[in-house]
Structures are given as C-alpha cells and as structure tokens.
Amino acid sequence: MIKINKPAFTLSEALITLSIVGVLAALVLPGLVKNSINQANIALLQSTVANLNDAIQSELIKNQITNIKDTTLYKDPRKFMRNSFDVSEECQAAYDTPCSGAKYTNYNGTSGGIFHKVPTLLANGVAIDFLNDNPAPHILVRIDLNGRQAPNVVGVDLFYLNIVGETDLKNSLQVGDVRGLLQDGINEVASTVTNKRLKQLCVSGFGTPCYLLLERSGFDPKYLEKSY
C-alpha cells in the first residue's frame, strides 16, 4: 500500500490566516455596507420622486391645470399627500418627534441646524415637506429618506428639489416637473453651474445643489466622492 502524506496547515498558520482574513474583512466590510446603504437610499429617492411626479402630472392633466398654484398640492398639501401616498402620520407641530425636529449636519462635517417645518411621514419612513412660501415660482420640496433616523446628513439622506411652478420653454421647464434647480439664495443659473461648483455648494450644506448634482451624475450613489 502506498501511503500519501498530504500537507496540512499547522495551528499557528491557521490562526495567522484567520487573523489576516479578519483584518481584511474589518477594512472592506464597512465600505461595502456604506455603499449598499447609499444605493438603497438613492433607489428610494428615485422611486419617491417618480411617484410624486406621477401624482402631480395626473392632477395637471385631469384638471387641465397650467399653474402649480391651482393644484391641490399647493392649496392643501396634506390632502394631496393622502390622495397620492401611503401616509403614516401627519405632524401637527414642528417638533412632533416622528417627523421633524432632527438635527442635521453637512457633508463636510459642519452643523446644518434643525429643521422646523411640518412634514408628512410616509409608511416607508420617508418624510416629505413642501415649502410653498418660497419666493420663486417653484415649490421647494424637502425629502428626508428616513425621517429622524441617522445619519441626517444633507446630500446623503436629506435632499431639496423643486416642483416647477410655471412653464418656461426658454429654460426647458414644464409646469409640474419634479427636478433639481438652484435656489436657497444661490444667485446662479442652474444650466451654467459646473459640477465642481455644485459639489462645493452641496458639501457646505446647500440642499438643492445636491439633488441637481445627483441628477447630473446619473444618480450615482458615490456622486459626492467624485472629482469634478
């Protein structure tokens, strides 16, 4: 009988190998988890915006409306949300804990303050707030993808975007479109602002440049990690 000796790892070699695997996992897994969360957030944001856009367009077409101020969305946002989404809770005060009162930070680590608006909380955890008092012809929308839950960072789980208030064919704006536009007191024309400039504004806490940059990136979850 021929006896074959098969080489095997010693206990020390096995322990060293496991230690190396553990170190690599510790280095790699947080990045993978973060990327997975970012992808899920962007997918949730896209679906929320798509549903919002569909609901607005449906009302505009059904009632032949040409100005956003004639919509239920503008006149009675809560009624619009009840008719269009699966609403979990309507906050009656700015500090109702299920919906608002959370402290936010900017992507660069600076304080972003506390928001005092009164949003609607959806069954999937998304909080949506319409800021009709905005001086521009468009409605500013705040979307927090997980309500008061962390990380509460502008450009990560908090975004500002716009509902076009009136048609402006010169700038390719159609009433009711839900999209990224520049506001927040930024005196720059969206079409002329570079991606580098949008990133600078976004990481310092301006919400609308974040969504506009995200749009331009093709909704890349790593849009703020890119060099523009």
C-alpha positions as CSV (number, residue, x, y, z in Angstrom):
1,M,0.0,0.0,0.0
2,I,1.3,3.4,-0.9
3,K,0.9,5.9,1.8
4,I,0.5,9.5,0.7
5,N,1.3,12.3,3.1
6,K,-0.9,15.3,2.5
7,P,0.5,18.6,3.7
8,A,-1.7,20.5,6.2
9,F,-1.8,23.8,7.9
10,T,-0.4,24.0,11.4
11,L,-2.4,25.6,14.1
12,S,-0.3,28.7,14.1
13,E,-0.6,29.0,10.3
14,A,-4.4,28.7,10.5
15,L,-4.6,31.3,13.2
16,I,-2.4,33.7,11.2
17,T,-4.6,33.2,8.1
18,L,-7.8,33.8,10.1
19,S,-6.3,36.9,11.6
20,I,-5.4,38.3,8.1
21,V,-8.9,37.5,6.9
22,G,-10.4,39.2,9.9
23,V,-8.3,42.4,9.3
24,L,-9.3,42.5,5.6
25,A,-12.9,42.0,6.5
26,A,-12.7,44.8,9.0
27,L,-11.3,47.1,6.3
28,V,-13.6,46.1,3.5
29,L,-17.0,45.4,5.1
30,P,-17.7,48.9,6.3
31,G,-17.2,50.3,2.8
32,L,-19.4,47.6,1.3
33,V,-22.1,48.3,3.9
34,K,-21.9,52.0,3.3
35,N,-22.1,51.6,-0.5
36,S,-25.1,49.2,-0.1
37,I,-26.9,51.7,2.1
38,N,-26.2,54.6,-0.3
39,Q,-27.5,52.5,-3.2
40,A,-30.7,51.8,-1.3
41,N,-31.1,55.4,-0.4
42,I,-30.8,56.6,-4.0
43,A,-33.2,54.0,-5.2
44,L,-35.7,55.1,-2.5
45,L,-35.2,58.7,-3.5
46,Q,-35.8,58.0,-7.2
47,S,-39.0,56.0,-6.5
48,T,-40.3,58.7,-4.2
49,V,-39.6,61.4,-6.8
50,A,-41.1,59.3,-9.6
51,N,-44.3,58.8,-7.6
52,L,-44.5,62.4,-6.7
53,N,-44.1,63.4,-10.3
54,D,-46.7,60.9,-11.5
55,A,-49.2,62.2,-8.9
56,I,-48.7,65.9,-9.9
57,Q,-48.9,65.2,-13.7
58,S,-52.0,63.2,-13.2
59,E,-53.8,66.1,-11.5
60,L,-52.5,68.6,-14.0
61,I,-53.8,66.6,-17.0
62,K,-57.1,65.6,-15.3
63,N,-58.0,69.2,-14.4
64,Q,-56.2,70.9,-17.3
65,I,-54.1,73.0,-14.9
66,T,-51.3,75.2,-16.2
67,N,-50.1,76.8,-13.0
68,I,-48.9,74.9,-9.9
69,K,-50.8,77.3,-7.6
70,D,-54.1,75.9,-8.9
71,T,-53.3,72.3,-7.7
72,T,-54.3,70.5,-4.6
73,L,-50.6,70.2,-3.9
74,Y,-50.3,73.9,-3.5
75,K,-53.6,74.6,-1.8
76,D,-53.8,71.6,0.5
77,P,-50.5,69.6,0.6
78,R,-51.8,67.2,3.3
79,K,-54.8,66.3,1.2
80,F,-52.6,65.8,-1.8
81,M,-50.3,63.5,0.1
82,R,-53.2,61.5,1.5
83,N,-54.5,61.0,-2.0
84,S,-51.2,60.1,-3.5
85,F,-49.1,58.3,-0.9
86,D,-49.4,55.8,1.9
87,V,-49.3,58.3,4.7
88,S,-48.3,57.1,8.2
89,E,-48.5,60.3,10.1
90,E,-49.2,64.0,9.6
91,C,-47.3,66.1,12.0
92,Q,-49.4,68.8,13.7
93,A,-46.5,70.7,15.1
94,A,-42.9,71.5,14.0
95,Y,-41.4,69.4,16.8
96,D,-43.6,66.3,16.5
97,T,-40.9,63.7,17.1
98,P,-42.0,61.1,14.4
99,C,-41.4,63.6,11.7
100,S,-39.3,66.6,12.4
101,G,-37.0,68.3,14.9
102,A,-33.9,66.3,14.0
103,K,-30.5,68.0,14.0
104,Y,-28.7,67.7,10.6
105,T,-25.1,68.0,9.6
106,N,-23.5,69.0,6.3
107,Y,-21.3,66.6,4.3
108,N,-18.2,68.5,5.3
109,G,-19.0,67.8,9.0
110,T,-20.3,71.3,9.9
111,S,-23.6,71.8,11.6
112,G,-26.6,72.0,9.4
113,G,-29.1,73.2,12.1
114,I,-32.5,71.9,13.0
115,F,-35.4,72.0,10.6
116,H,-38.7,73.4,11.9
117,K,-41.1,72.7,9.1
118,V,-44.0,70.3,9.3
119,P,-43.6,67.3,7.0
120,T,-45.7,64.3,6.2
121,L,-44.3,60.9,7.2
122,L,-44.9,58.1,4.8
123,A,-45.4,54.4,5.7
124,N,-41.9,53.6,4.3
125,G,-40.3,56.1,6.7
126,V,-39.7,58.9,4.1
127,A,-40.6,62.4,5.3
128,I,-41.8,64.9,2.7
129,D,-42.2,68.7,3.2
130,F,-43.5,71.3,0.7
131,L,-42.2,74.8,1.2
132,N,-44.9,76.9,-0.6
133,D,-43.6,80.1,1.0
134,N,-40.6,80.0,-1.2
135,P,-40.4,83.4,-3.2
136,A,-39.5,81.7,-6.5
137,P,-42.3,80.5,-8.8
138,H,-41.4,76.9,-8.0
139,I,-42.3,74.8,-4.9
140,L,-39.3,73.7,-2.9
141,V,-39.5,70.1,-1.6
142,R,-37.6,68.6,1.3
143,I,-37.2,64.9,1.3
144,D,-35.7,63.1,4.2
145,L,-35.3,59.4,3.3
146,N,-35.5,58.1,6.8
147,G,-37.3,60.8,8.8
148,R,-35.5,61.5,12.1
149,Q,-33.2,58.5,11.8
150,A,-29.4,58.8,11.3
151,P,-27.3,59.8,9.5
152,N,-29.3,63.1,9.0
153,V,-26.7,64.5,6.5
154,V,-27.5,66.9,3.7
155,G,-26.9,65.2,0.4
156,V,-26.9,61.7,2.0
157,D,-30.4,61.2,3.3
158,L,-31.7,64.8,3.1
159,F,-32.4,66.4,-0.3
160,Y,-34.0,69.5,-1.6
161,L,-35.6,69.6,-5.1
162,N,-38.2,71.6,-6.9
163,I,-41.6,71.3,-8.5
164,V,-41.7,73.6,-11.5
165,G,-44.4,76.2,-10.9
166,E,-44.9,77.6,-14.4
167,T,-43.8,76.6,-17.9
168,D,-40.6,78.3,-19.1
169,L,-39.8,76.9,-22.6
170,K,-36.6,79.0,-22.8
171,N,-35.1,77.1,-19.9
172,S,-36.8,73.8,-20.8
173,L,-39.1,74.0,-17.7
174,Q,-42.5,72.4,-17.8
175,V,-45.1,73.1,-15.1
176,G,-45.3,70.2,-12.6
177,D,-41.9,68.7,-13.4
178,V,-40.1,67.4,-10.3
179,R,-36.4,68.1,-10.7
180,G,-33.2,69.7,-9.4
181,L,-33.0,73.5,-9.7
182,L,-30.9,76.1,-7.9
183,Q,-32.5,78.1,-5.1
184,D,-31.6,78.5,-1.4
185,G,-30.5,82.1,-2.2
186,I,-27.9,80.9,-4.8
187,N,-27.8,83.6,-7.5
188,E,-26.6,81.3,-10.2
189,V,-28.3,79.9,-13.3
190,A,-28.5,76.1,-12.9
191,S,-27.6,75.4,-16.5
192,T,-24.3,77.3,-16.2
193,V,-23.1,76.0,-12.9
194,T,-20.3,73.4,-13.1
195,N,-20.4,70.1,-11.3
196,K,-17.4,71.2,-9.3
197,R,-19.3,74.2,-8.1
198,L,-22.4,72.1,-7.3
199,K,-20.3,69.8,-5.1
200,Q,-18.8,72.8,-3.3
201,L,-22.2,74.1,-2.5
202,C,-23.6,70.7,-1.6
203,V,-20.9,69.6,0.9
204,S,-21.2,73.0,2.6
205,G,-24.9,72.5,3.3
206,F,-27.0,73.8,0.4
207,G,-29.6,71.1,-0.3
208,T,-30.7,72.0,-3.9
209,P,-27.3,71.7,-5.5
210,C,-27.0,68.2,-4.0
211,Y,-30.0,66.9,-5.9
212,L,-29.0,68.7,-9.1
213,L,-25.6,67.2,-9.0
214,L,-27.1,63.8,-8.2
215,E,-29.2,64.1,-11.3
216,R,-26.3,65.0,-13.5
217,S,-24.3,62.0,-12.1
218,G,-27.0,59.6,-13.3
219,F,-27.9,59.0,-9.7
220,D,-24.6,57.6,-8.8
221,P,-24.5,56.7,-5.0
222,K,-20.9,57.9,-4.9
223,Y,-21.6,61.2,-6.5
224,L,-20.1,63.2,-3.7
225,E,-16.9,61.1,-3.8
226,K,-16.1,62.0,-7.4
227,S,-13.6,64.6,-8.6
228,Y,-15.3,67.1,-10.9
